[in-house]
Amino acid sequence: MKYIGTRGGEKVSGAKAIMQGLSENGGLFVPEKFPCVSEKEFAEMLDMSYAERAAKIIGKLLDEFNEKELLSVCEEKYASDPAPLVRLDDGVYILELFHGPTCSFKDIAISLLPYMFKKAGALCGNDKEMLVLASSADAGKAALEAFKDLDGFKVAAIYPHDGISKMQKLHISTQEGKNVSVIALKGGHDDCLRAVKEILADDTLGVAPLSADSLNVAVIAAQVAYFFSAYADLVSSEQIAQGEEIDFTLPVGSFGNAISAYYAKKMGLPLRRIHCASNLNKTIIDFFKTGVYDVNRELYKTTAPSMDMIDAVGLERLIFEVSGRNYKLTAKRMAELKEGGRYSVTDEEKSRIAEIFDGGFAGEEDSVEAMYDVFIDTGYTMDTHTGCAMKVAVDWFEKNKKDETKMVITATANPYKFPQDVLYAVTGNDVKDSFKGVKRLHAATAMAVPKCLKELRDKIPRFTKTVDRKKLNEEISNFIKQ
């Protein structure tokens, strides 16, 4: 199976797309054509474990990988189900994606990357040490944990110094391992992702730089799998009939999860609509409404910090598709975005998007209210990002009271990663200390505290340096030389 760039210029193998991360002209890689999951294949998935389902889907998107090897790795990394489905209410379900080693949905894809990067490197004849880059607290922590102390790899996590929760900062700054680096960058998530893209394009480093973000097709392929698995769980538990359409509502940041859901639909998943939820940084939502993508706006810092970004880089993949895969037009629009901070789509393209996508946003109080209502009504506790998604899902049902389509809401982080904000939402109790927040949240909910977060109380931050953008390349160069 081949991959092509959204801005044209090349056609490469899946392994090469993984190793490059970005196409030569800065575009993102997409499948040349989407593989299909037949009804027979899907029926077979009903009795499979999550690991077997994931290997099946990933193998279709990256067919150069040895089927038995891929299954073996999936069975090792997904020894227990990393994406259980919880029935919240009649027709509403939560897909919990936070059961990995760092309590974030990023674990599900990134835990497979050591194998996938090694295999892709071998297929491409790479003989250089690999530099793995991640541009957020959650992706960064997941990458650090997955690659720590592995021969042939160095891993650098770059996160916004003032754009994550206290618990996230403690989690990432105390990372262990001989081959790791954690860098706080002055700026926001957008600045971190732009920095990673620049490093990926630098061929003077003496190493092979790879992205652990959703820029990389390996991450997208692994994320597609959990949408199929959620649907299979609904069918096998007789919540829906095979072939019945469902909806997904998901928090959006860089748009990686949203495009993964879209790819699942393109591969045959009976997915009717994808509801995208933003916080106050609602560039995507405004784009859906107006057809104008405009990043010339203020960045708001919210209690859902992983969504505190203005430029959703993964949207480029959707723009490429709705343009009729017109790479010249996509390149023109990305140039307009770089030069003036905005581009627009035609009314016809806007209508194509609206056939599948819609969305809304949640202000701070909106999210709190949604989290509180669900906790009071059902006893279920969710994190702040999932709270935004819940608000958008509730709004959809209020506007479409006769809609009986089943809804799955993706929960992307363990609530204890944001203990003070979740505590405030469910009890109204406001505390400053993260671990007091953990203690009181546990008392209020009886929800188990993950070991990896509980242990942070006694850890001392190892990485404390904050740098500006001009100093980042020097930091990376010094790290490579270590």
Order of alpha helices (4+ residues) and beta strands (2+ residues): beta-beta-alpha-beta-alpha-alpha-alpha-beta-beta-alpha-alpha-beta-alpha-beta-alpha-beta-alpha-beta-alpha-beta-alpha-beta-alpha-beta-alpha-alpha-beta-alpha-beta-alpha-alpha-beta-alpha-alpha-alpha-beta-alpha
